Amino acid sequence: MALVTVCRGCCCGTVKKHPEYDHAEQLRRLEAVAARSGGRVRVRTADCLDACENSNIVVVKRPGTKPVWLGSVLHDVVMEDLEQWLTTGGPLPAKLEPNRVAPPVKPD
């Protein structure tokens, strides 16, 4: 099962930083993918993933793999690519690679 975490904290998912983007529609689209997946995709939201410089953040964690952090998920074409990847599975498609970001470093 792929666990999709959608940041909805201080920057991601708010009109404060990205007023032109329909954040509710983004979440609805991801939840629709999960509903059609037969349990292969689950979506949850997180308050803040501490990667505000790359908002909107979506993290995809598949079994046996490291989480894939995607930033700047703010355009329909990126959402379409993400939806397709979640539906078909496999490795991260090359067309989503430009959106891949490093997770924030936790202080020691």
C-alpha positions as YAML, in Angstrom:
chain: A
units: angstrom
residues:
- id: 1
  name: MET
  ca: [0.00, 0.00, 0.00]
- id: 2
  name: ALA
  ca: [1.22, 3.50, -0.80]
- id: 3
  name: LEU
  ca: [0.75, 5.98, 2.01]
- id: 4
  name: VAL
  ca: [0.35, 9.51, 0.68]
- id: 5
  name: THR
  ca: [0.89, 12.31, 3.20]
- id: 6
  name: VAL
  ca: [-0.33, 15.72, 2.09]
- id: 7
  name: CYS
  ca: [1.04, 18.69, 3.99]
- id: 8
  name: ARG
  ca: [-1.66, 21.10, 5.10]
- id: 9
  name: GLY
  ca: [0.20, 23.22, 7.61]
- id: 10
  name: CYS
  ca: [1.41, 26.79, 7.72]
- id: 11
  name: CYS
  ca: [2.20, 27.13, 3.98]
- id: 12
  name: CYS
  ca: [1.03, 24.03, 2.16]
- id: 13
  name: GLY
  ca: [-2.64, 23.80, 1.52]
- id: 14
  name: THR
  ca: [-3.40, 27.38, 2.42]
- id: 15
  name: VAL
  ca: [-4.35, 30.41, 0.39]
- id: 16
  name: LYS
  ca: [-1.86, 32.41, 2.46]
- id: 17
  name: LYS
  ca: [1.11, 31.31, 0.34]
- id: 18
  name: HIS
  ca: [-0.61, 30.00, -2.81]
- id: 19
  name: PRO
  ca: [-3.93, 31.84, -3.20]
- id: 20
  name: GLU
  ca: [-4.31, 30.86, -6.85]
- id: 21
  name: TYR
  ca: [-4.30, 27.10, -6.21]
- id: 22
  name: ASP
  ca: [-7.36, 25.02, -5.28]
- id: 23
  name: HIS
  ca: [-5.98, 23.10, -2.30]
- id: 24
  name: ALA
  ca: [-9.29, 21.41, -1.49]
- id: 25
  name: GLU
  ca: [-9.50, 20.09, -5.05]
- id: 26
  name: GLN
  ca: [-5.95, 18.72, -4.79]
- id: 27
  name: LEU
  ca: [-6.88, 16.73, -1.70]
- id: 28
  name: ARG
  ca: [-10.17, 15.60, -3.30]
- id: 29
  name: ARG
  ca: [-8.28, 14.30, -6.35]
- id: 30
  name: LEU
  ca: [-5.84, 12.32, -4.21]
- id: 31
  name: GLU
  ca: [-8.69, 10.89, -2.13]
- id: 32
  name: ALA
  ca: [-10.44, 9.86, -5.36]
- id: 33
  name: VAL
  ca: [-7.30, 7.94, -6.44]
- id: 34
  name: ALA
  ca: [-7.29, 6.21, -3.05]
- id: 35
  name: ALA
  ca: [-10.99, 5.35, -3.33]
- id: 36
  name: ARG
  ca: [-10.42, 3.73, -6.74]
- id: 37
  name: SER
  ca: [-7.28, 1.88, -5.65]
- id: 38
  name: GLY
  ca: [-8.92, -1.01, -3.83]
- id: 39
  name: GLY
  ca: [-6.86, -0.29, -0.74]
- id: 40
  name: ARG
  ca: [-3.52, 0.12, -2.55]
- id: 41
  name: VAL
  ca: [-3.36, 3.87, -1.80]
- id: 42
  name: ARG
  ca: [-4.18, 5.65, 1.44]
- id: 43
  name: VAL
  ca: [-4.21, 9.43, 1.87]
- id: 44
  name: ARG
  ca: [-3.73, 11.40, 5.06]
- id: 45
  name: THR
  ca: [-2.96, 15.00, 5.89]
- id: 46
  name: ALA
  ca: [-0.27, 16.37, 8.18]
- id: 47
  name: ASP
  ca: [-0.21, 19.74, 9.90]
- id: 48
  name: CYS
  ca: [3.28, 20.77, 8.80]
- id: 49
  name: LEU
  ca: [6.13, 18.70, 7.37]
- id: 50
  name: ASP
  ca: [8.71, 21.49, 7.88]
- id: 51
  name: ALA
  ca: [9.52, 21.89, 4.19]
- id: 52
  name: CYS
  ca: [7.76, 25.21, 3.66]
- id: 53
  name: GLU
  ca: [10.26, 26.45, 1.08]
- id: 54
  name: ASN
  ca: [9.00, 23.71, -1.27]
- id: 55
  name: SER
  ca: [5.26, 23.91, -0.65]
- id: 56
  name: ASN
  ca: [2.95, 22.23, -1.51]
- id: 57
  name: ILE
  ca: [4.54, 19.02, -0.22]
- id: 58
  name: VAL
  ca: [3.27, 15.50, -0.89]
- id: 59
  name: VAL
  ca: [5.14, 12.48, 0.49]
- id: 60
  name: VAL
  ca: [4.63, 9.01, -0.97]
- id: 61
  name: LYS
  ca: [5.78, 6.00, 1.05]
- id: 62
  name: ARG
  ca: [5.56, 2.58, -0.57]
- id: 63
  name: PRO
  ca: [6.38, -0.65, 1.30]
- id: 64
  name: GLY
  ca: [10.08, -1.45, 1.28]
- id: 65
  name: THR
  ca: [11.11, 1.94, -0.09]
- id: 66
  name: LYS
  ca: [12.22, 5.26, 1.32]
- id: 67
  name: PRO
  ca: [9.61, 8.03, 1.25]
- id: 68
  name: VAL
  ca: [9.56, 10.15, -1.89]
- id: 69
  name: TRP
  ca: [9.15, 13.84, -1.08]
- id: 70
  name: LEU
  ca: [7.60, 15.94, -3.83]
- id: 71
  name: GLY
  ca: [7.54, 19.72, -3.68]
- id: 72
  name: SER
  ca: [5.80, 22.45, -5.62]
- id: 73
  name: VAL
  ca: [2.80, 20.22, -6.28]
- id: 74
  name: LEU
  ca: [0.85, 23.24, -7.50]
- id: 75
  name: HIS
  ca: [-0.07, 22.56, -11.11]
- id: 76
  name: ASP
  ca: [-2.55, 20.28, -12.83]
- id: 77
  name: VAL
  ca: [0.14, 18.59, -14.90]
- id: 78
  name: VAL
  ca: [2.07, 17.64, -11.73]
- id: 79
  name: MET
  ca: [-1.14, 16.36, -10.14]
- id: 80
  name: GLU
  ca: [-1.95, 14.33, -13.26]
- id: 81
  name: ASP
  ca: [1.54, 12.78, -13.20]
- id: 82
  name: LEU
  ca: [1.21, 12.04, -9.48]
- id: 83
  name: GLU
  ca: [-2.25, 10.50, -9.91]
- id: 84
  name: GLN
  ca: [-0.96, 8.30, -12.74]
- id: 85
  name: TRP
  ca: [2.03, 7.15, -10.66]
- id: 86
  name: LEU
  ca: [-0.17, 6.33, -7.68]
- id: 87
  name: THR
  ca: [-2.50, 4.37, -9.96]
- id: 88
  name: THR
  ca: [0.11, 2.42, -11.91]
- id: 89
  name: GLY
  ca: [2.82, 2.04, -9.26]
- id: 90
  name: GLY
  ca: [6.45, 1.41, -10.05]
- id: 91
  name: PRO
  ca: [9.44, 3.68, -9.56]
- id: 92
  name: LEU
  ca: [9.15, 7.45, -9.56]
- id: 93
  name: PRO
  ca: [8.49, 8.55, -13.15]
- id: 94
  name: ALA
  ca: [11.12, 10.80, -14.71]
- id: 95
  name: LYS
  ca: [8.51, 13.52, -15.26]
- id: 96
  name: LEU
  ca: [8.07, 13.84, -11.46]
- id: 97
  name: GLU
  ca: [11.80, 13.92, -10.77]
- id: 98
  name: PRO
  ca: [11.98, 17.76, -11.03]
- id: 99
  name: ASN
  ca: [9.51, 17.90, -8.11]
- id: 100
  name: ARG
  ca: [11.55, 15.60, -5.90]
- id: 101
  name: VAL
  ca: [12.91, 17.39, -2.86]
- id: 102
  name: ALA
  ca: [15.03, 16.31, 0.07]
- id: 103
  name: PRO
  ca: [13.20, 15.83, 3.35]
- id: 104
  name: PRO
  ca: [14.00, 18.38, 6.03]
- id: 105
  name: VAL
  ca: [16.97, 17.59, 8.23]
- id: 106
  name: LYS
  ca: [16.04, 17.05, 11.83]
- id: 107
  name: PRO
  ca: [18.32, 18.79, 14.32]
- id: 108
  name: ASP
  ca: [20.42, 16.53, 16.54]
...
